[in-house]
Amino acid sequence: MNKYSGKNMWPGLLRLTKPIITLSVAFSALTGFVLFSGSFSEGWPFMYLGVLLIAAGSSAINHIQEAKTDHLMERTRNRPLPSGQVNILQAVIWASILSLSGAILLWYQTNPQATLLAVFTLFWYNAVYTPLKKVTPWAIIPGAVVGAIPPVIGWTAAGGAINHPDIIFISFFFFIGQIPHFWLILLRYGKDYEKAGFPSISKTFSPDQISRLTFTWTAATAMTAILLSIFGVIVSNAVSITVIILSVALIAAFYKWPGIKKPAQFERAFIIMNLYFLFMMILIIADAIIR
């Protein structure tokens, strides 16, 4: 059977969308939507699906951009393009369909502002951050913008003003949290990235320095979450207390970061960070509904 036949192709096309990441991006947009509307009001499914499609399209474009370097890395050589499960033409068509469908859906079912923000996010991820990764390990700083915008997309799709303090604070929280998230990946697979020609922070900082930097950014993420209550973005006492407990637990979990050396420990830390953000999004949504 041809390796590009339908039986092999469709699972590969699904993998091109990075489902877990795209679902997370769409959920963060939903967080912004509910934060403004105070409920799962009419229109949220269209917003959610539109963001999901654009995020999926952006992920597929990223696979196309990094197909050659993916082939060089142990972690990524079995992805759909380097493994031959999908060819470039199929990936380009798939990415185009997803991206255009998402943009059209947002344009007609939400508003131009939300649509332009979503398209800008795709542009920033694929045209700015992805090429910049090959130039500097500090690409994660501008790259964090990609994670900060989806809540704003949801907020504006629900009718919120882009310059409202609440969504600015939420966006800043997501921005700060992206940095230790990215560094965990780089720390875990740094040698793999170097082998593929990507610059690595391990050439600039010692392992202990990187450990301290990662902990500092993680602590900053937790403190920013606590500030959401102090500045009135989160108003429920029960939710505020839960946020404080979760944030202190996150700091405690990463306090012994210099002792993390084994792959399993990195993966555990990565899971903890992802769960923290999932719970934070759920708490922000819950607070918006019960306030």
Number of C-alpha atoms within 10 A of each C-alpha: 7 9 13 15 11 12 12 16 20 14 13 21 20 14 18 25 26 17 15 9 14 20 19 19 24 24 21 29 30 27 27 30 31 23 28 21 19 17 15 16 11 10 13 21 13 17 28 23 17 27 33 25 26 32 31 29 29 27 24 26 24 20 27 21 15 15 19 14 17 23 17 17 18 14 12 18 17 14 18 25 24 21 16 16 20 24 18 15 10 14 22 15 12 19 27 17 14 20 26 16 18 26 21 14 20 27 18 11 17 22 17 15 18 26 26 15 18 27 20 15 23 22 15 17 24 21 15 15 20 18 15 18 16 15 14 13 18 15 19 21 15 15 22 22 21 23 23 25 26 29 27 29 34 32 26 25 31 26 16 19 15 15 10 11 13 20 25 17 18 23 21 19 23 24 20 23 26 23 23 24 20 17 22 18 14 19 21 18 17 18 16 18 22 17 13 16 14 18 19 22 18 16 11 11 12 10 15 12 13 18 21 16 15 22 20 16 18 24 22 18 26 24 16 20 27 22 18 19 18 12 12 13 21 25 17 18 12 11 18 23 13 16 24 17 13 18 23 15 14 19 19 12 14 21 16 12 19 15 11 14 12 9 12 11 14 18 14 12 19 19 12 15 21 15 12 19 19 14 14 20 22 15 20 23 23 19 21 22 15 11 10
